[in-house]
Amino acid sequence: MTHLGKRMLAISAVLACTATLTACLAAVGAATVTAVDVAHDRRSIGSYIDDNNVEWKIRAAIWQDESLREQVHVSATSMNGIVLLTGETPTKVQQERIVAIAREQEEVRQIVNEMAVAGKTTMASRANDTWLTTKVKTKLFQTTSLDATRVKVVSEHSNVYLMGLVTRVEGNAAAEAARTVSGVSRVVKVFEYLDG
C-alpha cells in the first residue's frame, strides 16, 4: 500500500471512530435526559414513549403532505394521549386535515385544537414565544407548592398552554404563576386532573 493509501486509511479509521463515539455520547445524553424526565413524570414509561411517537408521527405526516408542508406552522404536543395542536394554517381545510392526521394515531385519546386560521408567524414572534416559555418554566420552578418538572409549557402567539398530570391544586398554582409572567396574553390549562 502506498504512503497516501495508508494515510487515507488512517484518516477513515479516525473519522469512523469519531462518528461512533459521537453517536454513543448522543445516545447516552438522550438516555440520561429521558431517565430524568421519566423519574419525575406521572405517566407510565409506555405512555411517555407513546406521546413522543405521536408527536413525531404527526410532524412526519404534515411534512409528507405537500399541501401542508410549506404553508403551515403547526406544533403537536402530546401528554398522556391528549394532543394539543397549536400554530397557524392559511385555511380551515388544512386545519381539518391536521386534526384528521392527529386522530389517525391510535394512542390519541383527545385533541385540543388551538390552531388559528392565519398566515405563518414570523421568526421574531416564534423567538418571543420560546423566550416566554423559558420565563414561564423559570417561574414554575420558583413556585414552591409545585413540582415544575410535571408541567409541560407550550407558548404560541403569547398564549401559554400548560399540560400535565396534576392535582387541581397543582394546576391552579401553575396557572397563577404563569399569569404573573410579563408578556403572557392568556393561560390555557390543558391538564389531566388526578383528583377528578
Accessible surface in RSA format (square Angstrom, percent):
REM  Atomic radii and reference values for relative SASA: ProtOr
REM  Chains: A
REM  Algorithm: Lee & Richards
REM  Probe-radius: 1.40
REM  Slices: 20
REM RES _ NUM      All-atoms   Total-Side   Main-Chain    Non-polar    All polar
REM                ABS   REL    ABS   REL    ABS   REL    ABS   REL    ABS   REL
RES MET A   1   155.73  80.6  79.08  52.3  76.65 182.5  91.87  78.1  63.86  84.6
RES THR A   2    97.89  69.6  87.92  89.1   9.97  23.8  86.79 116.6  11.10  16.8
RES HIS A   3   145.49  79.5 135.63  94.3   9.87  25.2 102.31 105.4  43.18  50.2
RES LEU A   4   121.95  67.9 119.61  85.6   2.35   5.9 120.17  84.4   1.78   4.8
RES GLY A   5    25.74  31.7   0.00   N/A  25.74  31.7  21.53  59.1   4.21   9.4
RES LYS A   6   122.51  59.8 117.37  72.0   5.14  12.2  63.08  56.8  59.43  63.3
RES ARG A   7   146.74  61.6 141.47  72.1   5.27  12.5  29.11  39.8 117.63  71.3
RES MET A   8   107.42  55.6 106.99  70.8   0.43   1.0  91.48  77.8  15.94  21.1
RES LEU A   9   110.46  61.5 106.45  76.2   4.01  10.1 109.86  77.2   0.60   1.6
RES ALA A  10    55.39  50.9  47.15  72.8   8.25  18.8  54.75  77.1   0.64   1.7
RES ILE A  11    85.66  48.7  83.76  62.4   1.90   4.6  85.62  61.7   0.04   0.1
RES SER A  12    61.35  51.8  54.57  72.8   6.78  15.6  29.34  62.5  32.01  44.8
RES ALA A  13    54.14  49.8  45.06  69.5   9.08  20.7  53.49  75.3   0.65   1.7
RES VAL A  14    95.51  62.8  93.32  84.5   2.19   5.3  95.49  83.0   0.02   0.1
RES LEU A  15   114.61  63.8 111.02  79.4   3.59   9.0 111.37  78.2   3.24   8.7
RES ALA A  16    59.52  54.7  48.96  75.6  10.56  24.0  58.15  81.9   1.38   3.6
RES CYS A  17    87.48  66.2  79.80  89.0   7.68  18.0  29.59  75.0  57.89  62.4
RES THR A  18    73.33  52.2  70.63  71.6   2.69   6.4  57.07  76.7  16.26  24.6
RES ALA A  19    63.03  58.0  50.62  78.1  12.40  28.2  58.14  81.9   4.88  12.9
RES THR A  20    85.31  60.7  80.09  81.2   5.21  12.4  60.53  81.3  24.78  37.5
RES LEU A  21   107.85  60.1 104.95  75.1   2.90   7.3 107.50  75.5   0.35   0.9
RES THR A  22    81.02  57.6  79.52  80.6   1.50   3.6  64.17  86.2  16.85  25.5
RES ALA A  23    62.70  57.7  50.84  78.5  11.86  27.0  58.42  82.3   4.28  11.3
RES CYS A  24    66.66  50.4  61.87  69.0   4.79  11.3  21.25  53.8  45.42  49.0
RES LEU A  25   112.72  62.8 105.49  75.5   7.23  18.2 105.81  74.3   6.91  18.6
RES ALA A  26    64.33  59.1  46.98  72.5  17.34  39.5  59.09  83.2   5.23  13.9
RES ALA A  27    62.29  57.3  49.84  76.9  12.45  28.3  58.40  82.2   3.88  10.3
RES VAL A  28    94.35  62.1  91.80  83.1   2.56   6.2  94.21  81.9   0.14   0.4
RES GLY A  29    33.86  41.8   0.00   N/A  33.86  41.8  33.43  91.7   0.43   1.0
RES ALA A  30    60.16  55.3  49.55  76.5  10.61  24.1  57.68  81.2   2.47   6.6
RES ALA A  31    62.09  57.1  50.61  78.1  11.48  26.1  58.32  82.1   3.77  10.0
RES THR A  32    75.94  54.0  71.11  72.1   4.83  11.5  59.05  79.3  16.89  25.5
RES VAL A  33    90.21  59.4  88.25  79.9   1.96   4.7  90.21  78.4   0.00   0.0
RES THR A  34    56.55  40.2  56.43  57.2   0.12   0.3  34.46  46.3  22.10  33.4
RES ALA A  35    62.47  57.4  48.59  75.0  13.89  31.6  57.15  80.5   5.32  14.1
RES VAL A  36    85.88  56.5  82.65  74.8   3.23   7.8  85.52  74.3   0.36   1.0
RES ASP A  37    60.04  42.1  51.37  51.1   8.67  20.5  14.53  34.2  45.51  45.4
RES VAL A  38    29.03  19.1  23.84  21.6   5.19  12.5  23.84  20.7   5.19  14.1
RES ALA A  39    82.58  75.9  41.69  64.3  40.90  93.0  53.81  75.8  28.77  76.2
RES HIS A  40    74.98  41.0  74.50  51.8   0.48   1.2  43.69  45.0  31.29  36.4
RES ASP A  41    31.23  21.9  17.01  16.9  14.23  33.6   3.06   7.2  28.18  28.1
RES ARG A  42    80.27  33.7  46.99  24.0  33.28  79.2  25.35  34.6  54.92  33.3
RES ARG A  43    19.44   8.2   9.22   4.7  10.23  24.4   2.08   2.8  17.37  10.5
RES SER A  44    69.46  58.7  53.03  70.8  16.43  37.8  54.84 116.8  14.62  20.5
RES ILE A  45   108.44  61.7 104.38  77.8   4.06   9.8 104.39  75.2   4.05  11.0
RES GLY A  46    41.38  51.0   0.00   N/A  41.38  51.0  35.55  97.6   5.83  13.1
RES SER A  47    31.20  26.4  27.78  37.1   3.43   7.9   3.81   8.1  27.39  38.4
RES TYR A  48    23.60  11.0  23.33  13.3   0.27   0.7   9.72   7.3  13.88  17.1
RES ILE A  49    88.28  50.2  87.61  65.3   0.67   1.6  88.28  63.6   0.00   0.0
RES ASP A  50    56.63  39.7  56.63  56.4   0.00   0.0   4.32  10.2  52.31  52.2
RES ASP A  51     3.21   2.2   3.20   3.2   0.01   0.0   0.84   2.0   2.37   2.4
RES ASN A  52    68.95  47.5  63.89  61.7   5.06  12.2  24.07  57.9  44.89  43.4
RES ASN A  53    68.40  47.2  68.17  65.9   0.23   0.6   7.68  18.5  60.73  58.7
RES VAL A  54     0.53   0.3   0.53   0.5   0.00   0.0   0.53   0.5   0.00   0.0
RES GLU A  55    22.62  13.0  22.62  17.1   0.00   0.0   0.87   1.7  21.76  17.8
RES TRP A  56   156.58  62.8 156.44  75.7   0.14   0.3 128.22  68.4  28.37  46.0
RES LYS A  57    68.57  33.5  65.01  39.9   3.55   8.5  40.11  36.1  28.46  30.3
RES ILE A  58     0.15   0.1   0.15   0.1   0.00   0.0   0.15   0.1   0.00   0.0
RES ARG A  59   126.03  52.9 119.92  61.1   6.11  14.6  59.71  81.6  66.32  40.2
RES ALA A  60    23.13  21.3  15.44  23.8   7.70  17.5  22.78  32.1   0.36   0.9
RES ALA A  61    27.77  25.5  21.48  33.2   6.28  14.3  24.46  34.4   3.31   8.8
RES ILE A  62    18.29  10.4  18.29  13.6   0.00   0.0  18.29  13.2   0.00   0.0
RES TRP A  63   157.52  63.2 156.41  75.7   1.11   2.6 130.43  69.5  27.09  44.0
RES GLN A  64   135.81  75.9 112.12  81.9  23.69  56.4  38.45  81.8  97.35  73.8
RES ASP A  65    30.40  21.3  22.69  22.6   7.70  18.2  14.11  33.2  16.29  16.2
RES GLU A  66   139.22  79.9 121.61  92.0  17.60  41.9  37.09  71.7 102.13  83.4
RES SER A  67    61.15  51.7  53.79  71.8   7.36  17.0  47.57 101.3  13.58  19.0
RES LEU A  68     0.39   0.2   0.39   0.3   0.00   0.0   0.39   0.3   0.00   0.0
RES ARG A  69    75.75  31.8  60.34  30.8  15.41  36.7   2.36   3.2  73.38  44.5
RES GLU A  70   116.82  67.1 106.82  80.8  10.00  23.8  51.84 100.3  64.97  53.0
RES GLN A  71    86.11  48.2  79.46  58.1   6.66  15.9  25.84  55.0  60.27  45.7
RES VAL A  72    11.61   7.6   1.79   1.6   9.82  23.7   1.79   1.6   9.82  26.6
RES HIS A  73    35.23  19.3  31.65  22.0   3.58   9.1  22.58  23.3  12.64  14.7
RES VAL A  74    23.54  15.5   0.16   0.1  23.38  56.3   0.16   0.1  23.38  63.4
RES SER A  75    44.40  37.5  40.91  54.6   3.50   8.1  19.09  40.7  25.31  35.5
RES ALA A  76     8.74   8.0   1.24   1.9   7.50  17.1   1.24   1.7   7.50  19.9
RES THR A  77    15.54  11.1  15.23  15.4   0.31   0.7   6.51   8.7   9.03  13.7
RES SER A  78     0.06   0.0   0.06   0.1   0.00   0.0   0.06   0.1   0.00   0.0
RES MET A  79    13.85   7.2  13.67   9.0   0.19   0.4  11.44   9.7   2.42   3.2
RES ASN A  80    32.27  22.3  28.72  27.8   3.56   8.6   2.70   6.5  29.58  28.6
RES GLY A  81     6.68   8.2   0.00   N/A   6.68   8.2   4.64  12.7   2.05   4.6
RES ILE A  82    11.36   6.5  11.36   8.5   0.00   0.0  11.36   8.2   0.00   0.0
RES VAL A  83     0.15   0.1   0.15   0.1   0.00   0.0   0.15   0.1   0.00   0.0
RES LEU A  84     0.27   0.1   0.11   0.1   0.15   0.4   0.11   0.1   0.15   0.4
RES LEU A  85     0.00   0.0   0.00   0.0   0.00   0.0   0.00   0.0   0.00   0.0
RES THR A  86     0.52   0.4   0.52   0.5   0.00   0.0   0.03   0.0   0.49   0.7
RES GLY A  87     1.83   2.3   0.00   N/A   1.83   2.3   0.03   0.1   1.80   4.0
RES GLU A  88     1.12   0.6   0.92   0.7   0.21   0.5   0.40   0.8   0.73   0.6
RES THR A  89     0.03   0.0   0.00   0.0   0.03   0.1   0.03   0.0   0.00   0.0
RES PRO A  90    56.88  41.5  36.40  33.2  20.49  74.5  39.10  32.3  17.79 110.5
RES THR A  91    60.87  43.3  57.99  58.8   2.87   6.8  59.15  79.5   1.71   2.6
RES LYS A  92   115.58  56.4 111.98  68.7   3.61   8.6  74.65  67.2  40.93  43.6
RES VAL A  93   111.71  73.5 110.57 100.1   1.14   2.8 110.57  96.1   1.14   3.1
RES GLN A  94    17.35   9.7  16.42  12.0   0.93   2.2  10.90  23.2   6.46   4.9
RES GLN A  95     6.36   3.6   6.36   4.6   0.00   0.0   1.05   2.2   5.31   4.0
RES GLU A  96    99.63  57.2  92.92  70.3   6.70  16.0  40.83  79.0  58.79  48.0
RES ARG A  97    92.35  38.8  87.40  44.6   4.95  11.8  39.93  54.6  52.42  31.8
RES ILE A  98     0.00   0.0   0.00   0.0   0.00   0.0   0.00   0.0   0.00   0.0
RES VAL A  99    17.04  11.2  17.04  15.4   0.00   0.0  17.04  14.8   0.00   0.0
RES ALA A 100    38.49  35.4  35.90  55.4   2.59   5.9  37.67  53.1   0.81   2.2
RES ILE A 101     0.28   0.2   0.28   0.2   0.00   0.0   0.28   0.2   0.00   0.0
RES ALA A 102     0.00   0.0   0.00   0.0   0.00   0.0   0.00   0.0   0.00   0.0
RES ARG A 103   165.94  69.7 142.00  72.4  23.94  57.0  52.07  71.2 113.86  69.0
RES GLU A 104   114.67  65.8  80.85  61.2  33.82  80.5  46.29  89.5  68.39  55.8
RES GLN A 105    19.95  11.2  17.19  12.6   2.76   6.6   1.27   2.7  18.69  14.2
RES GLU A 106   163.11  93.6 125.48  94.9  37.64  89.6  49.62  96.0 113.49  92.7
RES GLU A 107    46.95  27.0  30.34  23.0  16.61  39.5  23.26  45.0  23.68  19.3
RES VAL A 108    26.11  17.2   3.80   3.4  22.31  53.8   3.80   3.3  22.31  60.5
RES ARG A 109   144.75  60.8 105.31  53.7  39.44  93.9  71.39  97.6  73.36  44.5
RES GLN A 110    92.02  51.5  85.32  62.4   6.70  15.9  29.85  63.5  62.17  47.2
RES ILE A 111    36.74  20.9  10.26   7.6  26.48  63.8  10.26   7.4  26.48  71.9
RES VAL A 112    30.10  19.8  26.76  24.2   3.33   8.0  30.10  26.2   0.00   0.0
RES ASN A 113    62.06  42.8  35.01  33.8  27.05  65.1  17.35  41.8  44.71  43.2
RES GLU A 114    51.02  29.3  34.66  26.2  16.35  38.9   5.07   9.8  45.94  37.5
RES MET A 115    16.07   8.3   0.00   0.0  16.07  38.3   0.00   0.0  16.07  21.3
RES ALA A 116    42.26  38.9  35.60  54.9   6.66  15.1  42.26  59.5   0.00   0.0
RES VAL A 117    79.91  52.6  50.21  45.5  29.70  71.6  50.21  43.6  29.70  80.5
RES ALA A 118    41.48  38.1  29.84  46.0  11.64  26.5  41.25  58.1   0.23   0.6
RES GLY A 119    54.88  67.7   0.00   N/A  54.88  67.7  34.77  95.4  20.11  45.0
RES LYS A 120    98.94  48.3  70.71  43.4  28.23  67.2  37.86  34.1  61.08  65.1
RES THR A 121    13.99   9.9   1.62   1.6  12.37  29.5   8.20  11.0   5.79   8.7
RES THR A 122    89.51  63.7  81.24  82.4   8.27  19.7  81.98 110.1   7.53  11.4
RES MET A 123   143.57  74.3 138.01  91.3   5.55  13.2 125.42 106.6  18.15  24.0
RES ALA A 124    77.54  71.3  61.61  95.1  15.93  36.2  69.43  97.8   8.10  21.5
RES SER A 125    29.56  25.0  21.29  28.4   8.28  19.1  22.64  48.2   6.92   9.7
RES ARG A 126    64.52  27.1  62.15  31.7   2.37   5.6  26.83  36.7  37.69  22.8
RES ALA A 127    61.91  56.9  49.99  77.1  11.92  27.1  57.19  80.5   4.71  12.5
RES ASN A 128    71.27  49.1  65.25  63.1   6.02  14.5  21.46  51.6  49.81  48.1
RES ASP A 129     8.99   6.3   8.69   8.7   0.29   0.7   7.02  16.5   1.97   2.0
RES THR A 130    92.36  65.7  87.09  88.3   5.26  12.5  65.70  88.2  26.66  40.3
RES TRP A 131   147.61  59.2 145.02  70.2   2.59   6.1 130.81  69.7  16.80  27.3
RES LEU A 132     3.21   1.8   3.13   2.2   0.09   0.2   3.21   2.3   0.00   0.0
RES THR A 133    22.82  16.2  22.82  23.1   0.00   0.0  18.30  24.6   4.52   6.8
RES THR A 134    64.52  45.9  62.23  63.1   2.30   5.5  43.57  58.5  20.96  31.7
RES LYS A 135    55.88  27.3  49.39  30.3   6.49  15.5  33.26  29.9  22.62  24.1
RES VAL A 136     0.00   0.0   0.00   0.0   0.00   0.0   0.00   0.0   0.00   0.0
RES LYS A 137    91.01  44.4  90.45  55.5   0.56   1.3  39.09  35.2  51.92  55.3
RES THR A 138    67.47  48.0  63.60  64.5   3.87   9.2  49.06  65.9  18.41  27.8
RES LYS A 139    75.35  36.8  74.24  45.6   1.11   2.7  24.74  22.3  50.61  53.9
RES LEU A 140     1.25   0.7   1.22   0.9   0.03   0.1   1.22   0.9   0.03   0.1
RES PHE A 141   129.50  64.8 101.26  62.7  28.24  73.5 102.68  62.3  26.82  76.8
RES GLN A 142   120.47  67.4  93.60  68.4  26.87  64.0  44.72  95.2  75.75  57.4
RES THR A 143    28.57  20.3  20.92  21.2   7.65  18.2  23.07  31.0   5.50   8.3
RES THR A 144   141.76 100.8 104.26 105.7  37.51  89.4  82.48 110.8  59.28  89.6
RES SER A 145    73.04  61.7  47.03  62.8  26.01  59.9  51.27 109.2  21.77  30.5
RES LEU A 146    19.38  10.8   1.47   1.1  17.91  45.0   5.02   3.5  14.36  38.6
RES ASP A 147    45.23  31.7  34.04  33.9  11.20  26.5  24.93  58.7  20.30  20.2
RES ALA A 148     8.62   7.9   1.25   1.9   7.36  16.7   1.25   1.8   7.36  19.5
RES THR A 149    66.39  47.2  35.78  36.3  30.61  73.0  43.28  58.1  23.11  34.9
RES ARG A 150    70.74  29.7  61.87  31.5   8.87  21.1  10.07  13.8  60.67  36.8
RES VAL A 151    10.57   7.0   0.01   0.0  10.56  25.4   0.76   0.7   9.82  26.6
RES LYS A 152    59.17  28.9  54.11  33.2   5.06  12.0  44.74  40.3  14.43  15.4
RES VAL A 153     9.27   6.1   0.10   0.1   9.18  22.1   0.10   0.1   9.18  24.9
RES VAL A 154    20.83  13.7  17.80  16.1   3.03   7.3  20.83  18.1   0.00   0.0
RES SER A 155    13.38  11.3   0.20   0.3  13.17  30.3   0.20   0.4  13.17  18.5
RES GLU A 156    15.04   8.6  14.87  11.2   0.17   0.4   7.11  13.8   7.93   6.5
RES HIS A 157    94.07  51.4  80.59  56.0  13.47  34.5  57.26  59.0  36.81  42.8
RES SER A 158    23.39  19.8  23.31  31.1   0.08   0.2   5.70  12.1  17.69  24.8
RES ASN A 159    29.01  20.0  29.01  28.0   0.00   0.0   0.00   0.0  29.01  28.0
RES VAL A 160     0.00   0.0   0.00   0.0   0.00   0.0   0.00   0.0   0.00   0.0
RES TYR A 161     3.80   1.8   3.80   2.2   0.00   0.0   0.00   0.0   3.80   4.7
RES LEU A 162     0.00   0.0   0.00   0.0   0.00   0.0   0.00   0.0   0.00   0.0
RES MET A 163     0.14   0.1   0.14   0.1   0.00   0.0   0.14   0.1   0.00   0.0
RES GLY A 164     0.90   1.1   0.00   N/A   0.90   1.1   0.32   0.9   0.58   1.3
RES LEU A 165    16.62   9.3  13.60   9.7   3.02   7.6  13.60   9.6   3.02   8.1
RES VAL A 166     0.50   0.3   0.50   0.4   0.00   0.0   0.50   0.4   0.00   0.0
RES THR A 167    39.82  28.3  39.82  40.4   0.00   0.0  37.27  50.1   2.55   3.9
RES ARG A 168   111.72  46.9 111.69  56.9   0.03   0.1  45.10  61.6  66.63  40.4
RES VAL A 169   111.36  73.3 107.87  97.7   3.49   8.4 110.00  95.6   1.37   3.7
RES GLU A 170    26.95  15.5  26.93  20.4   0.02   0.1   8.76  16.9  18.19  14.9
RES GLY A 171     0.02   0.0   0.00   N/A   0.02   0.0   0.02   0.0   0.00   0.0
RES ASN A 172    72.64  50.1  71.43  69.0   1.20   2.9  22.82  54.9  49.82  48.2
RES ALA A 173    22.24  20.5  11.24  17.3  11.00  25.0  20.00  28.2   2.25   6.0
RES ALA A 174     0.01   0.0   0.01   0.0   0.00   0.0   0.01   0.0   0.00   0.0
RES ALA A 175     0.47   0.4   0.47   0.7   0.00   0.0   0.47   0.7   0.00   0.0
RES GLU A 176   101.87  58.5 101.21  76.6   0.66   1.6  46.34  89.6  55.53  45.3
RES ALA A 177     8.56   7.9   3.66   5.6   4.90  11.2   8.37  11.8   0.20   0.5
RES ALA A 178     0.00   0.0   0.00   0.0   0.00   0.0   0.00   0.0   0.00   0.0
RES ARG A 179   118.50  49.8  94.45  48.1  24.05  57.3  45.76  62.5  72.74  44.1
RES THR A 180    93.55  66.5  58.31  59.1  35.25  84.0  67.19  90.3  26.36  39.8
RES VAL A 181    16.04  10.6   7.68   7.0   8.36  20.1  12.42  10.8   3.63   9.8
RES SER A 182    83.59  70.6  69.04  92.1  14.56  33.5  57.75 123.0  25.84  36.2
RES GLY A 183    53.91  66.5   0.00   N/A  53.91  66.5  37.27 102.3  16.64  37.3
RES VAL A 184    27.81  18.3   2.28   2.1  25.53  61.5   2.50   2.2  25.31  68.6
RES SER A 185    85.98  72.7  44.96  60.0  41.02  94.5  30.12  64.1  55.86  78.3
RES ARG A 186   110.38  46.3 103.25  52.6   7.14  17.0  61.04  83.4  49.35  29.9
RES VAL A 187    18.77  12.4   0.69   0.6  18.08  43.6   0.69   0.6  18.08  49.0
RES VAL A 188    27.36  18.0  24.44  22.1   2.92   7.0  27.36  23.8   0.00   0.0
RES LYS A 189    83.07  40.5  54.93  33.7  28.14  67.0  30.00  27.0  53.07  56.5
RES VAL A 190    13.63   9.0   5.93   5.4   7.70  18.6  11.69  10.2   1.94   5.2
RES PHE A 191    19.74   9.9   0.01   0.0  19.73  51.3   0.01   0.0  19.73  56.5
RES GLU A 192    47.41  27.2  43.33  32.8   4.08   9.7  21.19  41.0  26.21  21.4
RES TYR A 193    56.74  26.5  35.16  20.0  21.59  56.2  28.81  21.7  27.93  34.4
RES LEU A 194    94.21  52.5  58.34  41.7  35.87  90.2  61.91  43.5  32.30  86.9
RES ASP A 195    83.37  58.4  50.76  50.5  32.61  77.1  42.86 100.9  40.52  40.4
RES GLY A 196    67.66  83.4   0.00   N/A  67.66  83.4  58.99 161.9   8.66  19.4
END  Absolute sums over single chains surface
CHAIN  1 A    11123.1       9143.6       1979.5       6923.5       4199.6
END  Absolute sums over all chains
TOTAL         11123.1       9143.6       1979.5       6923.5       4199.6
